[in-house]
Amino acid sequence: MTADHDLVHALRLQAEVCREFGSAFNGAMLAHMAADLEAGGPVAELLAPWRGVSRQKILHDAAPLRLVNAFTHLAMGEETPELARAYPRDGAPGDPATAWRLARALVPEHRAALTAFMAHEPQTNEVRRSGVLLGGFLTVAQATGLPLRTFELGASAGLNLLWDRFRYRLGEASWGDPAAAVVIPVDWSGPLPPLDIQPRVIARAACDRRPTDLADLAQRRRLLACVWPDQFDRLARSRAAIDLALAEGVVIESADALDWVRTRVRLQDGAATVLYHSIFWQYPPQPTRDGLELAIAELAAQATVRSPFAWLRMEPPADNLAMVRLDLTIWPGGESRRLAEVHPHGAWVRWL
Ligand SMILES: C[S@@+](CC[C@H](N)C(=O)[O-])C[C@H]1O[C@@H](n2cnc3c(N)ncnc32)[C@H](O)[C@@H]1O
């Protein structure tokens, strides 16, 4: 099988994933893109950096998502009004056949912008993942009885930093400020986490090697282009979380996760220090991941009952990126617990 077949396969796989996870529009667009690639159309040129690379590399780089998001990004601008009209908007599902016909014809004129967009991995910042992380934070607060200091790796624009300011609906149950502008509904199954706990977050910080500056309109457009365009509820939640992050002056430090953990994360007496991340671990290279595990082990070795350390992660295993789990380890003790199996965007949680 040639590398082009691998790319076609990857586009079709991503089409299925999009359809399965609720984006019929992106599913259809990716199917058109796969057919175009097979026919030697303009998609072949856009995917040229991934010709001849392994399936693993295509998957790791999320090349199909880069491609489909690049066209969403194009459709969001004022420069392509006809394309914008064929995209989903105002609750209408969009017309993928027309959208693809128009988008394909726009490639020569907008090649530079499309290629520039695709040069970086998707920086989706999904605020609904807070609905998964919440149970972990509550579990740490309950287990330690201490206020929390939270440190996030790969935070993108920081939409999950203010998780304790949102309202959550976990099936019939709820948690958080009833007046919150950001409301996170989660389709919940299994037992509930300790929803009677109200943790006090006394410090929070986050890093990303390429933070999204929400005050910059171009960066905000780029961020919203990673939200699948027919998922109107996701878009509305993202916008509400962006408004809150801007109002609260959320700052994401520009740093590599390993350097940042080594220099910024310290334990503190009288507080539980929580290092957390979601859909981040697959991106740094292996030496960085090894270094992070070492840095985490060093922090763990310093943990005491008065200054505990927790590692909370919402991540998939390397061989199945669609199978996301929430895991928690708290030191002293250091027993790893699988708390939940979850939807990659946080739409559902099966609490264990
Ligand atoms: C898919 S996004 C997830 C963002 C966010 N955690 C969420 O769940 O919505 C992955 C993020 O990890 C960041 N990233 C990748 N490698 C990194 C590294 N070595 N250090 C810091 N951030 C990194 C990327 O820039 C990107 O913003």
The ligand as a MOL file (V3000), in Angstrom:
LIG
                    3D

  0  0  0     0  0            999 V3000
M  V30 BEGIN CTAB
M  V30 COUNTS 27 29 0 0 0
M  V30 BEGIN ATOM
M  V30 1 C -5.1670 19.3240 21.4650 0
M  V30 2 S -4.6000 20.7110 22.3590 0 CHG=1
M  V30 3 C -5.4920 20.4650 23.8880 0
M  V30 4 C -5.7270 21.7450 24.6250 0
M  V30 5 C -6.4260 21.6100 25.9640 0
M  V30 6 N -5.6220 20.8580 26.8900 0
M  V30 7 C -7.8110 21.0170 25.8650 0
M  V30 8 O -8.0200 19.8970 26.3440 0
M  V30 9 O -8.7060 21.6570 25.3310 0 CHG=-1
M  V30 10 C -2.9130 20.2660 22.7940 0
M  V30 11 C -2.0930 21.4390 23.2630 0
M  V30 12 O -0.8320 20.9740 23.7180 0
M  V30 13 C 0.1500 21.9410 23.3890 0
M  V30 14 N 1.4830 21.3150 23.4340 0
M  V30 15 C 1.9560 20.3420 22.6460 0
M  V30 16 N 3.2280 20.0310 23.0000 0
M  V30 17 C 3.5650 20.8280 24.0450 0
M  V30 18 C 4.7190 20.9760 24.8520 0
M  V30 19 N 5.8000 20.2390 24.6580 0
M  V30 20 N 4.6710 21.8890 25.8420 0
M  V30 21 C 3.5740 22.6370 26.0580 0
M  V30 22 N 2.4530 22.5510 25.3190 0
M  V30 23 C 2.4300 21.6580 24.3210 0
M  V30 24 C -0.2670 22.3980 22.0070 0
M  V30 25 O 0.3230 23.6490 21.6690 0
M  V30 26 C -1.7950 22.4580 22.1610 0
M  V30 27 O -2.2420 23.7320 22.5670 0
M  V30 END ATOM
M  V30 BEGIN BOND
M  V30 1 1 1 2
M  V30 2 1 2 3
M  V30 3 1 2 10
M  V30 4 1 3 4
M  V30 5 1 4 5
M  V30 6 1 5 6
M  V30 7 1 5 7
M  V30 8 2 7 8
M  V30 9 1 7 9
M  V30 10 1 10 11
M  V30 11 1 11 12
M  V30 12 1 11 26
M  V30 13 1 12 13
M  V30 14 1 13 14
M  V30 15 1 13 24
M  V30 16 1 14 15
M  V30 17 1 14 23
M  V30 18 2 15 16
M  V30 19 1 16 17
M  V30 20 1 17 18
M  V30 21 2 17 23
M  V30 22 1 18 19
M  V30 23 2 18 20
M  V30 24 1 20 21
M  V30 25 2 21 22
M  V30 26 1 22 23
M  V30 27 1 24 25
M  V30 28 1 24 26
M  V30 29 1 26 27
M  V30 END BOND
M  V30 END CTAB
M  END
